[in-house]
Amino acid sequence: MKIKTVLETPIKNNVHQVDARMLYNNESAQAVHMTLNPGESLKPHITPVNVFFFVIEGTPDVLIGEEKQRIATNSLVESPKDIVHCIYNNTETIVRILVVKAPRPTTATKVL
């Protein structure tokens, strides 16, 4: 059995300059744990594969296409491939999100 804990997984260098930790990386999918401190956000970007976000803690604002909405803890948001998306922490508390891409991308994400 393989077990990874978030705090023992190194922070990976990323264009968003946020705490992002690769928990799973296989041809079938990638899973990244992200922590956004108050005021932090990702850069708007487009991924070449389907993505979903599961909000573990906090209430981030999520942009999918042209729709932006505040998302409650314990909610899952889908983002189809080739559509702009972004996550913002416009609150005073930490936001933790599990980001899953399926399958693992073979081409680069386009940062806008």
Secondary structure, 3 states (H helix, E strand, C coil): CCCCCHHHCCCCCCCCCCEEEEEEEECCEEEEEEEECCCCECCCEECCCEEEEEEEECCCEEEECCEEEECCCCCEEEECCCCEEEEECCCCCCEEEEEEEECCCCCCCEEC
